[in-house]
Amino acid sequence: MAGGLPHEAQMSDQPARTLRGLADFFDTPLDTRLARHLTRSPIEAALSLFKDVAGSVPAYRAFLDEHGIAPASIRTPADFAHVPLCTKANYVARYPLAARCRGARIEHCDIIAVSSGSTGVPSFWPRFLTDELDIATRFEQVFHDSFEADLRPTLAVVCFALGTWVGGLYTVSCCRHLAAKGYPITVVAPGNHKDEILRVVEGLGAAFEQVVLLGYPPFLKDVIDTGRARGVPWARYRVRICTAGEVFSEEWRALVLERVGSTDLCRDAASLYGTADAGVLGNETPLSVSIRRFLADHPEAARALFGEARLPTLVQYDPLSRYFEVSEGTLLFTGDNGVPLIRYHIADEGGLIDYAAMLSFLARHGFDPRASLGDGARGARPLPFVYVFGRSHFVLSYFGANVYPENVTVGLEQPEVREWVTGKFVMQVREDPERNRSLWVVVELAAGEAANEERKDAAAAAILRALMRLNSEYANYVPAAYRTPNVDLRTTADPEWFPAGVKHRYTRPCDGAGAKTPVR
């Protein structure tokens, strides 16, 4: 896969490995890199990576042995489709970190990111500089195709949390790699500190032709709204937005861009689809945004394309960098990294759409996204699409933090709460008409128990303490003003939230600005 190096190269000295990676990144134009899948088979690249990993990663070889798979027997795409799926439970949690690196040499990676697990136990994801270069291409695609940052001196303001979490430092690194490649990009990293973000924008923004804010969608909106209230002249700074971590509506995109004075909805905001496990997997493009905006206005077409009324994140991806598959409505990917992953199941609900198939579908509905962008427009590349609903059955994303049912369960098990609740609940992230988001937890009362404000406050406080204790992402990503959940107490077997005889789901998506999606 792109970004990967043969086993022998991985084991060579670090300076040589670094120079090879940098030379490839600097010397390969973006147009060339993003067209390679047209002449090189993505599945053959995935098979090649499989063979390399099976021979060089002790944990993966043990994983295959346990499943009775001889690596030499995997020769064709059909064979590859029968390779067992890797998950956090059956692979990441079962084998030592070093054993999941090539040659069991964790020291051949130079940085480690941390992601919170569902029980608060962290997962560690090491990588080396050359792994970042492959991901930097996703940033290059956004900065070049959407923001035209090759032509405009650009201030990149990194608003993701800084520290062991993957978003902040990874973004800083990738933006600096683009600067080293020749893009007139200067990086400043205030992290998720709102006052510092506003200070650097007002202090530095006028020295550049544009300012790019990079962060989680609800946090960036909070920054922009706070700036407006304080008189920050956003339009003066020609603000662009790069987000990650959450699905947002097209109404949200339009509102936020209007508040910074943007006039180009297809180019001035772009979302990244990424994970701590493997970096950025795909990104919005002017083409994908144009398509998503059309689908937002044509819900019947969206339902026909995605099979659901809710609108997913829609991005394009390089199949030589991350090879995607779909298994029972959820996504798998194969890709190289400090811990290479083969057929890795990340539990994101979604699917894949070939480029030609997408254009054909849209043509049948009377829409040509290429024409909507203008002839010869940047960002109209023939790359495949992946759409992502997220892990709606298992986890919510809130200000970029994964909120797991297990965290809430701990809060409801505390002595001050557990005597008057059943332990069943439903989590939601709701959006008000102003597109501000809040975390809601609907809790089932025990039989004969009644709701009151004191109990709502007690449950909210207990859940918040559990989240802050068990979930480092929640504690570091979510601004203090948004951390305390809203609690709604319902009677036992409430037909709307806790119907009898229906398999309980601990999360439920919202349809529109806070409207509840019925139980299905």
N, C-alpha and C positions, 0 to 999 in steps of 0.2 A: 504494500500500500504506500501511497505518497507519504513522505516524511520519514519512512522507515529506512533502516540500513541493514545490510546483511549481518548475520551473527558475528562474523569475523571483524567487521568494521566496528560493531558495538563494543567488542572487546579490545580494540586498539586504543592507543593513547588518546586522551581527551582533546588535545590541541588539534590533531589531525581530523578527528571526528567533527569538531566544531568548524574548522575551515571548510571541510567538504559541504557541510550543511549550509553554511553562510554563502558559499560560492553558488550553490544551486538556487538558493533563495534570491540572491541579488541578481544573478545572471539570467534568470528565467522570467520573461515578461508575464504579467498577469494574464494577458490574452492567450499566451501559449500554454500556461499552466491549466487554465480552465477549459481548454479545448482538447486536452490529452485523452479524455475518456471517449472521444469520437474515433480514435484510432487504436486505443488500447483497451482490452476487455477488462471491465471492473471485476468480474467474477474470477478471471485468471489472476488478477492482482491479489484478490482475497485468498485464493488457493495458495499462491506463493507465500503470502504472509503466514498462513496456517502451517505450511511446511517448516518455515523458519522458526516459528514459535514452538512448534512441537519438538523441534530439535534443540532449542536453546533455552527454553523456560522450564525449569524442573517441575514447578507446580502444574503447568499445563500438561506436561507429559504424564504426570501421575494422575491427573484428572481423566485423560484419555484412557490410560490403563484401567482405571476403575470402571470405566464404561465399556471396556472391551473393544476399544477402537485402536486399530493399528494405523499409525499415520500414513504409512505407504499405501494403504488401501483407499485413501481419499485422493482421487485423481480427477474427478469430473464434477461439474456443477451439481449433478444429481447426488454424488457422494457427499459433497459439502453440505447439502441440505439435510443430511442425516447425522451430521456432527452434533453432539449434545449441546444444548444451550448452557451458557455460563450465567450464573446469577451471583448476587452478593452472598446469598445463603450457601450455595453449593460450591462456590469457588473462592470468592474473596475472603469469606469468614473462615474457610476451612484450611487454607494454606498460609504459611508465614509470608510476610510481605517480601522479604528478600527472595524467597523461592518463586515469587510471581514476576521477578525481574529476570532479564536475560543473564544466564550464567549464575543466578542467585547473587548477583553483584549489585546491591542497592547503591553502593558508592559510585556506580557509573551514572547515577542520576544526581542532579545538583540542587534540586529543590523539591519540597514535599508540600502538597496541599492537603487540607483536611475537610471532610464532609461529615455532617452529623448523621448518625444512624437513627433508626426508629426508636431505639431504646436509649439514645444518648451516647452510645458507644461509637466513637469516631471511626471512619475509614480513612486510610492514608493513601495518597495517590502521588507517587514520585514521578518526576519527569526530568529531562535534560533539555538544554537550550535548543537542540535540534528538533525536539518534539514541539516546542513552542513555535518554531518557524512554520510548520505545517498549519497550525492554528492561526498564525499571523496572516496567512492568505485569506482567511475568512474576514478578518478586519480590513485587509487591503481591498477586498471586494466591496465592502461597505464604504470605506473611505474614498475609493476611486469611483465606483459606479454610481453611488448615491450622493456623496458629499463633494465630489470633484476636488478632493483634498490634494491631488497632485498639482493643481493649478492655483490653489489659494492657501496662503499661510494660515495655519489652523492651530488653535489652542484646544487640546484634548483634555477635558476636565474629568478625571476618574472619580466617580461618586459611589463606587462600590465599596463595601467595607474592606479595610486593609487589615492584613494579618494572615493567619493560616488558611482562611477561607479562599476558595479558588478565584472568585471574581476579580478582586481588586488588583492583586499583584500580577496575575496573569494578563489582565488588560493593560496594565502599565508596561509590562514586558513587550507585548505584541505591538503596542503603539510605538514604542521606542525602536523596535525592529523595522517598522515602516519608515521611521525617520532616518535610520541608518541606510535604508534602501534608497533614500533620496527624496522622500515625501517631505514637504515643508511643514512638518507636524512638531509641535512642542507640547510636552506632557506636563501637567500639574496634577497632583494626587491628594486632594483634601480628604478623600474617603467619604464616609457617610456622615459628615459633620456639616450641617446645613449652614451655619454662620460662616464657616471657613469657605464653603463653596461660593457663597454670595460674595465674600470678601475677595477671593481670587478672580472671580468673573469681573467684578467692577474694577479691580485693580489692574487686570491684565487684558481683559477682553478687547479694549479699544486698540491694542497693538496688533491685532490679527484681523484677517478678513472674515473669519468665522470662528465660532465657538461650538465645540461638540461636547455635550453632556452625556456621559456614559454611566448608567446605573439602572436600578430596578424601577419599573414603571410607576408604581404609586409613590415611591420616594422622590423621583424626579418631578412628578406633578406637585408634590408638597413643596419642593424647593422653588419651583416656578411660581406657585401661588403665594408663597411667603415673600419671594422677591417682588412680585407685583404689589403686594400690600406695603412693602417698604419703598416702593418707587423705583425699583431696578428697571432700567429701560431695555428690556430684553431685545426688542426689535433692532436696537442699535448694534447688537453684537452678532447678528445673523446666526441665530442659534440653530443647531442641528441636534438630534437626539438619537442615541444608540442604547437600546435596552436589552435586557435578558431576564430570564427567570420566570416570567408569567405571561399568560395569554391576556391580551387586552382587546377591547372592542374598537371598531373603526370610529365610533363616536368619541372614544377616549383619544384616539390619535388626532382627530380633527380639533377637539377642544384644546388639547395641550399645545398643538402647533399654532392654533389661533392665538393663544395667550403669549407666545413668543414672537408673534408677527410673521409666521411662515406662510408662504403662498403655494408651496409645492408639496402636497400631501404624499405623493408617491416617492419622493426623494429625500425629504427632510427628516424622516424618522425611520429607523430600521431596527428590527429586533433580531437578536442572536438566539439560536437554539443550542444550548450547551449543557454539559454536566461536569461535575467534579471528576468523574471517572475518566473522561477522555477529552475535555476541553470543548471547543465549539464544534458542533456537528453540522450545522447548516446556518444560513442567514437569510433574512429578508432581502429582496432585491427590488428595484423599481418595478420589474415585471411582476413579481409575486404580490407586491402591495397593490398594484393596479388590479390584479385578478381578485385579491381579497376584498377590495373595496367594491368591485362589481358584485361579488357574491353576497356581501353585506346588504346590498340594495336589492338582491334577487334571492330571497330565502328559499324559494322552490328549487332554484338551480343549486344552491349550496347543499340542500338536503339530498338532492339527487347525486351530487358529487361525493359528499362525505358520509352520507347515511344518517346524519343527525342534524337537528335544528341549530344546535350551538355552533359557533364559528371557531374553528381551531386556529392555532398559529400555522401559517403557511410559509415555508421557506424553500429555497433551492439548496442543493448540496452537490459536492464533487464526489462522485462514486468511486474515484480512485483514492480519495482521502479517507472516507468513511463509507463502507459498503453496507447499505441498509437491506433488511428483510422484514417481512411481517409474519407474525405467528399469532393466530387467533385474535386478531385485532390489536395486537401490541407490537411494538417495534423492537428489532434486534439490530445491532451494528457490529461490524468487524473493523478494527482500526489499530494502528500502531501507537505506542506511547511508552512511557517508562515502565508501565505495566500493560503490555499489549493485551488486547481483548478480542476473542474470537466468538462470534455469534452471541454477543453479550445481551442479555435480556434486561432492559431497564424499566420495564413495566409501564412505559408511556403508551397510552392509547393513541393510535394514529394509523397512518397508511402511507403508501407511495403512489405517485402518479408520474408516469413518463411524460417527458416534455411534449412529444408529438400528440399523445393522448389528451393532455391538458388543452392544447390549442384546438384540437378537434372537438372536444366537449364544448369549449367556449364558443367555437364557431357555430355549433348547432343551436346555441342560445343567443346568437347574433352579436357576439363581442369578440374583438381582436385586440388583446392587450398591447401588442406591439404598435399598432396604429395609435392607440391612446397615448403612448409615450413619445411619438414622433419618429420619423425615419432616422435610422442610424443612431438611435438613442443608446446611451450607455445603460448597461444593466439588463439588456434583452438577450441574455445568453441561453443557449440550448442545453440547460442543465435540468436534471430531473427534480421533482418536487417531493418533499415529505411534509405531511401535515400532522400536527400534534395537539391532542386534546389535553394531555397531561394525565397524571395518575389519579383521576377523579374518584376512583373507588377506594383509594388508600390514603391519599395525602393531599393537602392543599398547599398552594404556593402563595405566600403573603409577604410582600416587600422582599421577594426573592428567597425567603426562608421556607424550607419545607416544614409544614406543621403536621405532625403525625398523630393519629388517633391515640396511640399509646401514651403520648405526653398528656393528653387531656384526661385519659383514664386515671392516671396517677393523681391528678388534681381532684377528681371526683371520689377518690378513695380515701381522702383525708378525713380525720375524725369529725371535723366541724361540718362535713357535707354528707358523708356516706350513709348516715342513718335515714335520710329522707329522699334519696335518689335510688334508681334502679341500677345505674351504671351505664345505661344506654343514652346515646346522644348523637347529634348530627352537627357537623361543622360546615360552615359556609363562609365564603368571602363575598360580602354584598357591596354593591356600588350604588351610591345615591345619585340624584339627578346632576350633581356637580362633578360626578365621576371620582369622588373620594371613596376609598375602600375601607372596610372595617371587618374585623373577625367576629363572627357570631357562632355561638354554641347553643343549640336547642337541647335541653336536658329533660329526660323523662323522670317525673316524680314517682316515688314509691306509692303504692296503693294507699289511699286515704290521706295523703299529704297534700297541702295546699301551697300555692305560690304566694310570695310576698317580696317586697323590695329588699328586705334584710337578707333573705335567702339568695336572691339574685346576686347581691353584692358579695356574699360569702363564697358562692360558687365561682364567681368571676375572679376573686382574689386567690382562691385555691388553685384554679387552673393557671392563672398567671404565674404563681410561684413555681408550679411544676414546669411550665414552659421555660422560665428563666433558668431553672436549675438543670433541666435535662437537655435543653436544645440550645446549643451555643449559637447557631445561626439566628434563631429568634432573638436571643439576647443582644446580638451584635448588629443584625440587619434592620430590625423593626424599630423605628423611632419611638421614644418613650411615650409620646402622646397617643400612639396607636397600639400600644401593647396590650392594654387591658381588654379582654374580650367582652362582648355584649352577650348576656345570658338571657335566654327565653325559657322559662320553666313551663312544661306541659304535663297534663295529667297522664296517668298510666294508660298505655294503649291508645294514645291520641291518634285518631284515624288519619290525620294528615302527616304526622311525623313518625309515629311508632305503630303502624297498623299491625294487627294480629295476623299471623300466618304468612307474613312476607319476610323474606330474608333481609335482615337489617343491614343498612349501609351507613357507615359513619361519616361519610361526606356526601354532599349533594351540590351539584352546580347550580348557579343562578342563571336565569334567562332574562337578560336585560338588567336594568338598574334596580337590583335587589329583589326582583320577582322570583318566586320559588318555582322550581321545576317539579311537577308532580311525581310521585312515586311511580316507578315503572315496574 
